[in-house]
Amino acid sequence: MALPETIVLSLLDDVERRDHIRKHFEAIGIENYRFANAIAADSDLVSLWYATDRVKSYPPCFRCGAAKCDCENNILIPAQVANCLSFAQIWASLPKDPTRLYMICEDDVLFFPGAVEKLKNFLDALQSNSQPILIRLSESGLPTDQKVTGELRITDQPVMSNPAYIINGAMAQYLTDRFKQVETTSDIWLHERIAAQSVVQAMTIKPRLATELSYNALHARFTSNIHPKGINQEDLQKKSRHIKRADSPMAYENLRAQWSGTQLPKQWNYLASEPFQMRYMLTAGLLRKHANILEIGAYKTPLYKFLEDQGKNVRCIDPLILQETHTETQWLEPFDYRCIELDPFGGQPYALVIMGLDLPITYKLKHYLQTAEVALIEFPEDAVWKRSRETFDQLVLDAGLTVLSQVHMDFEGNDFSEYQKTNEWPPRVDRYVFLVSAKYKTVKEMEYANPFVTPAPVLDTSTSRLVNTNFIRDNILSDAAFDFSHGAASAANYLGGGLLYYTLVYMLQSRVCVCLGSGGGFVPRLMRQAQRDIGLGEAGRTILIDGDRGNYGRPNWLSEDSTLRTKYPDIEICISDTVEAAAQLKRIGTSIDYLHIDADHSAEGSLRDFEAYLPIMRNNGIVTFHDTRPNAHTSTTCWKTVDNIKNKGFEIVNMPYLSNGVAIMRVLNNNGSA
């Protein structure tokens, strides 16, 4: 039987130890192995665990339990905490199949001659079961000149076997479920306390198959990363300064303050602010068609909180997560992404999310980018911070990514005053969002996963024969502010609902047209043009009444050189209160064929206009109301007028779906009713 997959715990920059493993494993025939990056003692994660009371404090001594003792090491120091967290990341990353075995080694392990063949034979005879299994292969501090001869035997003697041990998937699950706090060293916790549980099948191989090369000063080849042994001059100096015990609660609190309080990593709390949550809302929308999502970096705001469909499978990975939680479809996992499996969703397609790109470029990161259907990568960039952009550009090259779409988000101007504490990073307000893929060159190729909707057909009036679009461009839409609110599109020379106003005048041969309010002169131009086109240029009148006041739709045609005044000088302009103007028109005996109400946009004001002009409407005259779409603008309530008039028994055809909405009413007699 071949040896199981081997995971070697090692600091990323410890070149010497990694070189030892490569040469040693090649010499003894271990081929199926990989390195797992250990957490450094001075990492932010270690500081965070101290700061959040997830490390057992002193007193009492974590070893003997006494308030006062002579133990050389009575407090848990950062190197010991980092060691525990590093092993925990490996356990959490392993598939939980109880039939699979994994060998976990430290990077200074030394297997004795003959050990590997003996271990293979032993594993051949090992009977598989679903219990959590722990096989202790090594012991710290043994002489390095031993050989393994004779048959291997099994004992239940607990030994500190961190240099090399074997667990199965069930044990990895068991350890992950129970690791909530650093309450002792990793070797005591695993090889004594957990191994003693009745559900765990723990065994120790005798004779031992391996030891380590940094524990015993007589045989050490490497300096210890936890307690210096003084194996060379530099290590002697480290040993003289090394702190591993406290003589009083106050002494420990001072140490803990150094390890957490003053060294507590600056926080990125602004990333959870409401403005910055817009990044996640955008992400959730872009990935709404993906059933499986892997998010790397979910410390403050995991993506699944922003998804409407809570049935999606979402794995959120971040070593700064305080507590692992999971439901049937959502996982919040507190470890480095490099510790999870290469296939995060068992062969199913998935999308990748990386918010705030600040990661080293690794084989695993490139693998996820290349195997994901799409990846959404977000990061800051400003005059000071360039690293994320440089990383992104390199990933695009290394992983063969195509940028499918991109967005620049500027959060400048939002109130971030509550995030100006001394332990807070200042907000990086310039953010970039990229949708990339190694599989697709365009979003159209994504088919079912394409996040973008098919746009409406582009308006094209260039082939129009019934209307002169060049004339419309130059005379009707030019300088016509707010034409869009009538459904017009000046870029396409498209009149939208403007054709309705023109048609009513044209069809009814309206001699007197009155427009109440017009910010850009769009409606009165159409009224007057229809009169011209049917020969009512001299016999007809178009009157524009506007009070030039209020907060919405102020006129842009007041100057003599405006388009309205130069193209349509025959429109009668009256700058006046609309109700006062109605009284004046009534005094001079004016009867109106077509009235358009678009002045006061309040419900009260528009109703007042209707009631003021109704008595001077001609039989079978027409009234149109603009802005009948409910809540189209925060300052408009005139849409309520339509319902008010309907409730009084008047017949109205309302089209609120036509841009900002328009309603039409016919006047049946001239006695102030309709």
Buried (B, 14 or more C-beta within 10 A) or exposed (E): EEBBBBBBBBBBEBEEBBEBBEEBBEEBEBEEBEBBBBBBBEBBBBBBBBBEEBBBBBBBBBBEEEEEBEEEBBBBBBBBBBBBBBBBBBBBBBBBEBEBBBBBBBBBBBBBEBBBEBBEEBBEEBEEEEBBBBBBBBBBEBEBEBEBEEEBEEEEEBBBBBBBBBBBBBBBBBBBEEBEEBBBBBBBBBBBEBBEEEEBBBBBBBBBBBBBBBBBBEBBBBBBBBBBBBBEEEBEEBBEEBEBBBEEEEBBBEBBBBBBBEBBBEBBBBBBBEBBBBBBEBBBEBBEBBBBBBBBBBBBBBBBBBBEEEEBBBBBBBBBBEEBEEEEBBBBBBBBBBBBEEEBBEEEBBBBBBBBBEBEEEEBBBEBBBBBBBBBBBBBBEEEEEEBBEBBEEBBEBBEBBEBBEEEBEBEEBEBEEBEEEEBEEBBBBBBBBBBBBBBEEBEEBEEBBBEEEEEEEEEBEEEEEBEBEEBBEBBBBBBBBBBBBBBBBEBBBBBBBBBBBEBBBEBBBBBBBBBBBBBBBBBBBBBBBBBEBEBEEEBBBBBBBBEEBEBBBBBBEEEEBBBBBBBEEBEBBEBBBBEBBEEBBEEEBBBBBBBBBBBBBBEBBBBBBEBBBEBBBEEBBBBBBBBBEEBBEEBBBBBBBBBBBEEEBEBEBBBEBBBBBBBBBBBEBEEEB
